[in-house]
Amino acid sequence: MTEFSTTRPGQPVVRQDDQPASPARRSLLKSSAAALGAAALFDAVRMTFPGGVPSAYAAAPETTKAVLGYIALMDASPLVIAKEKGMFAKYGVPDVEVVKQASWGATRDNLVLGGAANGIDGAHILTPMPYL
């Protein structure tokens, strides 16, 4: 039978044969507490959303038409290439127009107008540029 020595509080318990106490119990308690916490979290989410968590996927896009503006810079090339290769039509938005804009200010003004007022619905812009 192994005898244990007494130590000060905060000191690990050491067996007489100088072997530290096994950390298996501590790791078992930690992993059990983590599993219990995760189960409680999942149960809370399930109770909050009984029909499931809403997702952003829909059967079809909200609209099939858009006017997108761009400034003729190299970083706008994905927009032009996507139009030329038919990527918009492939993903359910066949009526996309890609329109070159004259300047950052014109892009900003056309975004404010919106597509319904002969502006643009979206743009490929460097975020601060239209507002400088």
C-alpha positions, 0 to 999 in steps of 0.5 A: 500500500502506498502512503501519501505525504501531506503538503502545504495548500497549493502543493501537489500531493506526492506519494512516498515513492516520489511519483506525482499524483495521476492527472487522469482524474482532473482531466476526466473532470475537465472533459466531463464539465466541457461536455456537459456545458456543450450539451447545455448550450446545444439544448438552449439553442434547440429550445430557442429555435424549435424549427431549426436555425434559419439559414440564408439559403433560398430556392431562388435569388430575390431578384434576377436583374441588377446593374453593377458599376465599376471603375476601370481598374484591375481589381474590378476584373472579377466582375467583368470576367464573371459577366463574360463567362456567364456566372451571374446566369449560372447562379440565377441572376441572368439580367445583370448589367456591368456598367463602367463608371466615369469617376468615384464621385459618379459611382457614389451618386449612382449608388445613391440613386439606385437602379430604379432611378437610372443609377446602379444597384451595386458597385465594385469600389475601393470603400473610401474612394467615393466618399473622399 
